[in-house]
């Protein structure tokens, strides 16, 4: 894949620095309180708030959060997943073969409406094209589309129809490929596959690799495909995951104080690194200086032209003002690091500039 040209298509024409570190978000963002209230009204059978009102509320929330991401200065934005409820449940409702039997308690007081696969999964209507087209029309900057990956969709569901989760994941991967083809036709050029289940069940990394081969089949080189992974022991999947047909790996590392950073320096990191530099699990806004230090850690793994900067994960559980503060400080920190790179004030470690011929 043509990684650098693939990333540089998202560089703003008026970018202030010679160096460019792409800034984006993982996906989810806190919903406005009024949107949650609107959902309650819509679900109240005794209230006059109808489907048209609910659709308008979601449209307004998407416009608001997309603009909020742009106001923070992000290079690539999403709508904060304002139309989505949960990363597996949202897609399971749109895939034939799934059904729901009630919520399952996952931790504390949190519940997840865990779906069951009761028949062969099939693709019916598009899942995300309308969402993408609406956001792209509302945005002044490029839009990324996050999609829950087939391995997680299989692993976090009850399987009552397939011989094993591997067979289910492969069928789901074919459906994801079909959806991405429709997104590409609609103009999408940045797709993120979310596979949080990968690092928690690392023995199945070969299954995820086969899923990604199916997903990427026939997708043009100018479409950037990223893989978001979090919550696990990366040493159990690296460097094997470098064989995946993706352009970037989006990794949660700030939450663990970068304890696993050395995993990615032992073997050359041959793809782009989307580095988490703010913690999605702490309701404190990191300072610009602290974030700059985190950004520089990414330069220990890859050179600037292959570094992307984002939060660790989706930030939907944070207070909204905290989430915005993190995004705003993240962008400011990145622009300052770029200027320091231009001035030669930051020395990029030689290890991050290795090529296979050097080994």
C-alpha positions, -999 to +999 in steps of 0.1 A: +000+000+000+012+035-008+012+046+029+027+081+028+007+093-002-023+076+014-019+097+045-009+130+028-042+133+011-056+145+044-030+173+049-047+207+047-036+229+019-028+257+043-010+236+068+014+259+088+044+235+092+067+216+068+062+185+090+027+171+092+014+149+120-022+139+111-047+144+139-079+126+143-101+108+168-110+071+173-147+075+170-172+080+199-177+113+217-200+123+245-236+129+234-252+162+242-275+158+272-305+170+252-299+142+227-303+116+255-334+134+267-348+133+231-342+096+230-362+092+262-391+112+247-390+092+215-392+059+235-421+072+256-452+059+239-473+085+257-453+114+243-458+132+210-421+132+201-422+111+170-397+095+145-393+127+125-384+146+157-359+119+167-343+120+133-340+157+134-324+156+169-298+131+157-290+152+126-286+183+148-262+163+172-241+151+142-237+186+129-229+199+164-202+174+172-187+174+137-183+212+141-169+207+176-142+184+162-133+210+136-133+238+162-107+217+181-086+218+150-086+181+140-075+172+105-099+143+101-132+143+119-162+120+127-196+128+140-189+113+174-211+083+165-241+103+175-265+078+157-249+048+174-257+033+208-231+005+213-204-007+189-217-043+185-254-037+191-256-010+164-243-032+136-261-064+148-294-046+144-285-040+107-273-075+099-297-103+090-292-134+111-289-115+145-316-113+171-317-098+206-330-114+238-323-087+264-294-070+281-264-087+297-245-072+327-209-066+317-194-046+346-206-025+375-240-011+366-234-013+329-254-035+306-249-046+270-277-058+248-256-088+236-270-102+204-273-138+193-265-151+158-294-175+150-289-179+113-264-172+085-255-135+085-265-116+054-261-081+041-293-062+035-293-024+035-262-003+039-252+003+075-233+036+073-235+052+039-263+076+049-244+085+081-212+092+061-229+112+034-246+134+060-214+140+080-194+147+049-219+173+038-218+189+072-180+189+075-154+212+060-126+186+067-122+149+057-144+124+075-133+090+089-157+061+092-152+037+121-167+002+117-167-025+143-146-053+129-159-088+121-138-106+148-153-084+176-188-087+161-184-125+163-165-127+196-189-104+215-221-122+203-237-155+212-231-179+183-261-202+179-258-208+141-222-214+131-198-243+138-174-219+154-167-181+158-140-183+131-165-193+104-189-165+116-161-139+116-152-148+080-188-144+068-190-111+087-158-099+071-173-104+037-202-082+048-179-055+060-161-056+027-194-051+009-202-021+032-168-005+026-172-008-012-205+012-008-187+037+014-159+041-011-185+047-039-200+074-017-166+091-014-152+078+019-114+076+019-106+068+055-120+036+071-112+025+106-118-012+116-123-015+154-111-048+169-109-044+207-114-081+211-081-089+193-056-080+220-077-098+246-078-131+226-044-128+209-042-165+199-067-157+171-045-130+154-044-152+123-082-152+121-082-114+123-056-114+095-078-135+073-108-113+081-088-082+071-077-099+038-114-103+030-122-068+041-094-052+020-101-072-011-107-049-041-105-017-020-085+010-039-050+020-026-062+056-021-086+044+006-068+045+040-076+015+062-067+016+099-071-010+126-079+002+161-067-022+189-069-017+227-069-034+261-044-062+259-009-075+258+005-063+225+036-085+227+013-115+220+002-101+186+033-081+175+051-083+151+027-108+135+001-081+129+025-062+106+014-087+079-022-073+080-033-055+049-039-021+066-022+013+064-021+021+101-024+006+136-043+028+161-031+018+195-041+026+231-008+033+250-014+065+271-036+047+296-007+023+304+019+051+306+035+037+275+048+006+293+043-014+261+060+011+238+092-011+236+071-039+221+070-019+189+107-009+188+121-045+191+110-052+155+107-025+128+072-009+127+066-010+090+031+006+090+018+040+101+013+044+138-018+061+151-007+068+187-030+074+216-017+105+234-045+114+257-062+089+281-098+083+274-104+069+309-094+099+330-116+130+334-087+153+335-074+174+305-038+167+299-016+198+295-001+207+261+034+199+275+024+165+287+008+157+254+039+169+235+060+144+256+036+117+246+037+126+209+075+124+210+072+089+222+057+080+189+088+092+171+107+064+189+087+040+168+081+057+134+093+089+117+071+119+115+057+111+080+042+079+094+029+092+127-008+099+133-021+113+166-054+105+183-068+098+218-064+063+232-099+053+224-134+067+220-141+094+246-179+089+249-177+082+287-160+115+295-177+148+304-181+167+271-161+197+282-132+174+292-134+155+259-132+188+240-103+201+261-083+169+254-089+173+216-080+210+217-048+205+237-039+175+216-040+195+184-021+224+199+006+200+211+009+184+177+013+217+159+040+227+184+059+195+179+057+200+141+072+234+145+100+221+167+107+194+141+109+221+114+134+240+135+155+209+141+148+211+179+137+174+180+160+146+170+142+117+155+157+085+168+175+065+141+156+034+151+124+048+138+139+054+104+151+019+098+144+002+065+143-035+060+176-033+041+192-020+073+185-053+092 
